[in-house]
């Protein structure tokens, strides 16, 4: 065996001889653990273990001492109590360079544990299972694992702690060469412990609270080639606790290049838009704004109407559907250039059609349902903005007719369609709609009348007979007067301007029906 090396503990000027003599191994994820343990055993490391891990190691010819034998205390309560013992935590927490600590350890028969290899009960995987009960989820809350990890990580000057099978090779190589790990490695591994346990606790808190717990914890899904621009680094992270509903995190990519930062942003916006509607719906997104959306009796008709809103802007964009993609739609898609298609399914034969465009990213979503209550997060310099997601639904019963003329039944349907679309357009936002489809969209303008004029320009003559949705009130009558000039017949808006009376008068003069929602729908 290699000679023990000198290590400074960081708590004393004493130089002490330490090498890894004893390891405690207890893992749920058993990938690679047998090979790792064999390398430890070959260096003369005594191995303590529990339950299924101990059984697996013995089956692989590795000598193991049960934790219950080591502590002199039996496992009990269905394994809930097994490692919560002073001989375990004393052996992890004792400062090797502290004479009083070492004296207390000797007097109480506590041996030092130099290496801990633990990963946690699969709580996250459990709560994602369909039909899992709260009792089943609670049984997967690990207590002893996080306790051992935190004890070992707190004492990283003396104890090596491994949570990730990906680190087995690094640790075994250092032990092979030096009978110990380097201080730098121990510190990095300790950092991973506290990151893991923080995520784990946040996941449990989020589950038990139904997602209402404040916090901002994430887990990296993948590195991205770059961010919004090639000179910006970027990565994609998943919320903790994870989403079980349709989202970009739990989407399956069936074909195409790796998703980019902008792809993910636009695809998320497209998904949020189509989940507003129960009818077959298709949305085209470009640069974070809708450039066409339609609902119809069939998904084929919805695709046609949505694309016709603004074919020029749809070029190179993102397409989202809340129904499976048909062969008719697939043939239309491959005849043009798009970046991403996301849908809850693809009919037989569709993927063979998409093979004509191998770079086209094809994403399969879980069932697309209305977005559940959640929170959104936006980083600002020195802080974080957190708000509830805007999942408010507006029905006809919520609307207040403020003009002499009431909307017709057809106008009312289009007004509600336009309102649930304008929520997803960057403010100042205007949406023109007719027969369940957009005909013009004005997004991101600094003045509202400019947004109205842009939506009319985009409509290219189709604005006649359409309805208009505005995400916020009209500060002046000019927008209504512009709408009247182009024979727009009805308007939906929040109301609340000091000029409401003038705006309503302008609508009455033009014979336009107007309704107030009482809710604003800004999207910045």
SVG drawing of the C-alpha trace seen along z (x, -y; Angstrom):
<svg xmlns="http://www.w3.org/2000/svg" viewBox="-77 -62 82 75">
<polyline fill="none" stroke="black" stroke-width="0.4" points="0.0,0.0 1.2,-3.5 2.5,-5.6 0.1,-8.0 0.7,-11.6 0.7,-14.7 -2.5,-16.8 -3.3,-20.1 -6.8,-20.1 -7.3,-23.9 -8.2,-24.1 -4.8,-23.6 -1.1,-24.0 -0.6,-20.3 0.5,-18.1 -1.3,-14.8 -1.0,-11.6 -4.3,-10.7 -5.2,-8.3 -8.5,-6.7 -8.9,-3.6 -12.7,-3.3 -15.5,-4.0 -19.3,-4.0 -21.2,-3.1 -25.0,-3.3 -26.5,-4.2 -29.9,-4.1 -28.3,-4.5 -26.0,-1.5 -24.5,-2.2 -20.7,-1.6 -20.6,-1.1 -19.3,2.5 -16.3,1.6 -15.6,-1.5 -15.8,0.6 -13.5,3.2 -10.8,0.6 -11.3,-0.6 -11.0,2.9 -7.8,3.5 -6.3,0.6 -7.2,2.1 -10.1,-0.2 -12.7,1.2 -16.2,0.9 -19.3,0.3 -22.6,0.6 -26.4,1.2 -29.3,3.1 -29.3,3.6 -25.9,1.9 -24.3,4.4 -26.0,7.3 -24.8,6.2 -21.2,5.7 -21.1,9.2 -22.5,10.7 -19.5,9.1 -17.0,10.7 -16.4,7.6 -16.0,7.9 -18.5,5.6 -19.3,4.9 -22.9,4.1 -23.5,0.7 -25.6,2.4 -22.7,4.6 -20.4,1.6 -22.7,-0.6 -24.0,2.3 -27.5,1.0 -30.0,2.9 -31.8,1.3 -35.4,0.7 -38.7,-0.8 -38.5,0.6 -35.0,-0.8 -35.9,-4.4 -33.4,-4.2 -30.0,-2.7 -27.2,-5.3 -28.5,-8.0 -26.0,-7.0 -23.1,-8.7 -20.6,-6.1 -21.5,-7.2 -21.7,-10.9 -18.9,-11.1 -16.7,-9.3 -17.6,-11.9 -17.6,-15.1 -14.6,-14.6 -11.8,-17.1 -8.7,-15.0 -6.4,-17.7 -8.5,-18.5 -7.2,-16.6 -10.5,-16.9 -12.4,-15.5 -10.1,-12.5 -10.1,-11.9 -14.0,-11.8 -13.9,-9.5 -11.5,-7.1 -13.5,-7.1 -16.7,-6.3 -15.3,-3.7 -15.8,-5.9 -13.7,-5.1 -13.0,-7.6 -14.9,-7.3 -12.8,-8.8 -15.0,-8.3 -18.7,-8.5 -20.4,-7.3 -24.1,-8.1 -26.8,-9.1 -30.4,-9.7 -33.7,-8.0 -35.3,-8.7 -38.0,-11.2 -38.0,-13.2 -38.5,-10.1 -41.2,-8.8 -43.4,-12.0 -43.3,-12.0 -45.0,-8.5 -48.7,-8.5 -51.0,-7.9 -48.3,-8.0 -49.9,-8.6 -48.6,-11.1 -47.8,-8.2 -45.6,-6.6 -43.9,-9.9 -43.2,-10.5 -41.5,-7.1 -39.0,-8.3 -37.9,-11.2 -34.3,-10.3 -33.3,-11.3 -30.1,-9.3 -28.6,-10.0 -28.6,-13.8 -27.5,-13.7 -24.4,-11.7 -23.7,-13.8 -23.9,-17.0 -21.8,-15.7 -19.1,-14.5 -19.2,-17.6 -18.9,-19.9 -15.7,-18.1 -14.3,-18.1 -10.8,-18.9 -10.6,-15.3 -13.5,-13.4 -14.1,-12.7 -17.8,-12.6 -19.1,-11.3 -22.7,-11.7 -22.4,-11.3 -21.3,-8.1 -19.6,-10.3 -17.0,-11.2 -16.0,-7.5 -13.2,-7.5 -11.6,-10.7 -11.8,-9.6 -10.5,-6.1 -7.6,-7.4 -6.5,-9.8 -6.8,-7.0 -4.9,-4.6 -2.0,-7.1 -1.9,-8.7 -4.2,-6.6 -6.2,-9.8 -7.9,-12.6 -6.6,-16.1 -7.9,-19.0 -9.2,-20.6 -11.2,-17.5 -12.7,-17.2 -13.8,-20.8 -15.4,-20.5 -17.2,-17.3 -18.5,-19.0 -19.9,-21.8 -21.8,-19.3 -23.2,-17.8 -24.8,-21.1 -26.1,-21.8 -27.7,-18.4 -29.3,-18.6 -30.6,-22.1 -32.3,-20.9 -33.6,-17.8 -35.2,-19.7 -36.6,-22.3 -38.1,-19.5 -39.8,-18.0 -41.0,-21.4 -42.4,-22.1 -44.2,-18.8 -45.8,-19.1 -46.8,-22.7 -48.2,-22.2 -45.6,-24.5 -46.4,-27.4 -43.0,-27.5 -40.9,-30.5 -37.5,-29.7 -35.4,-29.6 -33.6,-26.3 -32.8,-24.6 -30.9,-21.7 -28.9,-21.8 -30.4,-19.9 -27.8,-20.7 -25.2,-23.2 -26.2,-25.1 -24.0,-26.1 -24.5,-29.8 -27.1,-32.2 -29.1,-34.8 -25.9,-35.6 -22.9,-33.5 -20.6,-35.4 -22.9,-34.6 -22.6,-31.4 -25.8,-29.6 -27.3,-26.5 -30.8,-25.1 -32.0,-24.4 -35.0,-22.6 -37.1,-23.8 -37.1,-22.0 -39.5,-20.4 -39.9,-19.2 -42.9,-19.7 -45.1,-16.8 -47.2,-18.8 -46.2,-19.6 -43.1,-21.7 -39.8,-22.1 -38.1,-20.2 -40.0,-17.0 -40.3,-17.1 -38.9,-14.3 -36.9,-15.4 -37.6,-13.0 -35.4,-14.6 -33.2,-17.5 -30.3,-19.6 -29.8,-20.5 -32.2,-23.1 -30.7,-26.6 -31.4,-29.2 -33.7,-31.1 -35.4,-27.9 -36.3,-27.1 -37.5,-30.6 -39.7,-30.7 -41.0,-27.1 -41.9,-27.9 -43.9,-30.9 -45.6,-28.8 -46.6,-26.1 -48.0,-28.7 -50.1,-30.1 -51.7,-26.9 -52.5,-25.6 -54.9,-28.6 -57.4,-26.8 -59.3,-23.5 -60.2,-23.6 -57.7,-22.3 -55.2,-25.2 -51.9,-26.1 -49.6,-28.9 -46.6,-30.3 -44.0,-32.2 -41.1,-34.3 -38.7,-36.3 -40.8,-35.6 -44.1,-36.9 -47.0,-35.2 -47.2,-35.9 -50.2,-33.7 -52.7,-31.6 -56.0,-30.0 -58.5,-27.6 -60.8,-25.5 -62.8,-22.3 -59.8,-20.4 -56.1,-20.9 -55.5,-21.0 -57.8,-24.0 -56.3,-25.7 -52.8,-25.3 -53.9,-26.9 -55.6,-29.8 -52.7,-30.5 -50.1,-30.4 -52.1,-32.8 -52.0,-35.5 -48.4,-36.4 -46.5,-33.9 -43.6,-36.3 -43.0,-36.5 -43.7,-32.8 -40.6,-31.9 -37.9,-30.3 -40.2,-30.3 -41.6,-27.9 -44.8,-25.9 -46.9,-24.6 -50.0,-22.5 -52.3,-21.2 -53.2,-18.2 -51.1,-15.5 -49.5,-16.5 -51.2,-15.1 -49.6,-14.1 -51.3,-17.1 -49.6,-19.5 -46.3,-17.6 -46.2,-18.0 -46.9,-21.8 -44.1,-22.2 -41.4,-20.5 -42.3,-22.6 -41.1,-25.7 -38.4,-26.5 -39.1,-26.3 -36.9,-25.8 -39.0,-23.7 -42.3,-21.8 -43.8,-20.8 -47.0,-18.8 -48.5,-16.2 -48.1,-13.5 -47.4,-12.6 -49.7,-10.5 -48.3,-7.3 -46.1,-8.2 -45.4,-11.8 -41.9,-11.2 -41.0,-9.7 -42.1,-13.0 -40.0,-15.0 -37.0,-13.0 -36.8,-15.2 -35.7,-18.0 -33.3,-16.3 -32.3,-19.5 -35.9,-20.4 -36.3,-19.9 -39.3,-17.7 -40.5,-17.8 -43.1,-15.5 -45.0,-16.9 -47.0,-15.2 -50.7,-16.0 -51.3,-19.7 -53.5,-20.9 -54.3,-24.4 -51.3,-25.8 -51.4,-25.1 -50.8,-27.9 -47.1,-28.6 -44.6,-31.4 -42.3,-33.1 -38.8,-34.3 -36.8,-37.0 -33.3,-38.0 -32.5,-41.7 -29.2,-43.3 -28.7,-42.4 -32.0,-40.5 -34.9,-38.5 -38.4,-39.4 -41.0,-36.7 -44.7,-36.7 -47.6,-34.4 -48.0,-33.2 -50.9,-34.9 -53.3,-31.9 -56.4,-34.0 -59.3,-32.9 -61.9,-35.4 -65.3,-34.3 -68.3,-36.1 -69.8,-36.4 -66.7,-38.4 -67.1,-41.0 -68.8,-44.4 -70.4,-45.8 -69.8,-49.6 -71.1,-50.7 -74.7,-51.1 -74.2,-48.2 -73.6,-44.7 -71.2,-42.3 -72.9,-39.6 -72.4,-36.0 -69.7,-35.6 -68.0,-38.8 -68.0,-37.6 -66.3,-34.3 -63.6,-36.2 -63.2,-38.8 -62.5,-36.0 -60.1,-34.3 -58.3,-37.6 -58.0,-38.3 -56.5,-34.9 -54.0,-35.5 -53.0,-39.1 -51.9,-37.9 -48.9,-36.2 -47.9,-39.2 -45.2,-41.6 -46.7,-44.9 -47.9,-47.3 -49.9,-44.6 -52.9,-44.6 -54.5,-41.5 -57.0,-41.5 -59.0,-38.3 -61.8,-37.0 -63.5,-33.6 -61.2,-32.1 -58.0,-33.2 -55.6,-36.1 -55.5,-38.4 -53.0,-41.0 -50.7,-41.4 -49.0,-44.5 -46.4,-43.7 -43.9,-45.6 -44.7,-49.1 -43.9,-52.1 -47.3,-53.7 -50.6,-51.9 -51.9,-53.6 -48.6,-52.5 -49.5,-48.9 -52.9,-49.3 -51.5,-50.7 -49.0,-47.9 -51.7,-45.2 -53.7,-46.8 -50.6,-46.9 -50.0,-43.2 -53.6,-42.4 -53.2,-43.6 -56.8,-44.4 -58.3,-41.5 -59.0,-43.7 -62.4,-44.6 -65.0,-42.9 -62.4,-41.8 -62.4,-42.4 -59.5,-44.0 -58.0,-43.0 -55.8,-45.4 -53.7,-44.2 -54.1,-47.5 -56.5,-50.4 -56.6,-53.1 -55.1,-56.4 -56.8,-58.3 -59.6,-57.8 -57.2,-57.8 -56.8,-54.0 -60.5,-53.5 -60.8,-56.1 -58.1,-54.3 -59.9,-51.0 -63.2,-52.6 -61.5,-53.8 -60.6,-50.2 -64.1,-48.9 -63.1,-46.9 -66.4,-46.0 -65.7,-45.2 -63.0,-45.8 -62.0,-44.1 -59.8,-45.9 -59.3,-46.2 -60.7,-49.7 -59.6,-51.9 -58.3,-55.0 -59.2,-58.5 -60.2,-58.9 -62.6,-55.9 -65.6,-58.1 -64.0,-59.6 -62.9,-56.2 -66.4,-54.8 -67.9,-57.8 -65.6,-57.2 -66.7,-53.6 -70.4,-54.6 -69.9,-57.1 -68.4,-54.5 -71.0,-51.8 -68.2,-49.6 -69.2,-47.2 -66.8,-47.4 -66.3,-45.3 -64.1,-45.7 -62.4,-42.8 -61.4,-44.6 -58.0,-42.8 -54.8,-43.9 -52.6,-41.5 -49.2,-43.1 -46.3,-40.9 -42.9,-42.5"/>
</svg>
